[in-house]
Amino acid sequence: MKKKFNHALVIGGTGMLAGVSIFLANEGFSVSVIGRSAAKFERLKASSPPDSIFPTQVDYYSEALFTEVEKSIAKRGPFDLIVSWTPNYLALEQICKMNDQATSFRLIHVKGSRRYFEDEEIRIPANCIYEKVFLGFVREDGISRWLTHKEIASGVIQQIVDNTADRIIGQLHPYSERPS
């Protein structure tokens, strides 16, 4: 992948999006990661090039989130890419507004399958390219299961690389939010 970004923010980047954080770090990005677990941050940093992952241990419903995002922008510049797994749309809108120094940036919003059928609109600034990745489930041998973290990260990475319209990882079922 040809490097197109300098600074990325991954919200929820220590759990199912850890692979995305590591991918971006390996591509040479400065990756600001928001998560809640110090132990997961240590594993993430150990799996990434030195001085590429910048952890912020904060809940995405906390007011401290905005202070930490401001600090990250001040230290490493505006975000060129934001990848977010958060149901807190108001916080995500605010973070996008705070990124007003960016000429343009991409927001890849990772959402559960239910959001595909009943989704709220998010207000984004004019300098933001907004993309959605919906998480479904997988059917194997007549049995349904949730996606693994690796499958989720791979699908989100494919979205980053392909730079296409919205993406569905797995399959969606309109009548249920759980695989049967």
TAUR-V484482 format. One record per helix or strand. SS is the DSSP state (helix for helix, strand for strand). FROM is the first residue (numbers start at 1). LEN is the number of residues. If there is no record, write none. Layout:
# TAUR-V484482
<<SS:FROM:LEN> <SS:FROM:LEN>>
This chain:
# TAUR-V484482
<<strand:7:5> <helix:18:9> <strand:30:6> <helix:38:9> <strand:53:5> <helix:64:13> <strand:81:4> <helix:89:10> <strand:105:8> <helix:114:4> <strand:128:8> <strand:137:4> <strand:143:4> <helix:149:14> <strand:167:3> <strand:171:1>>
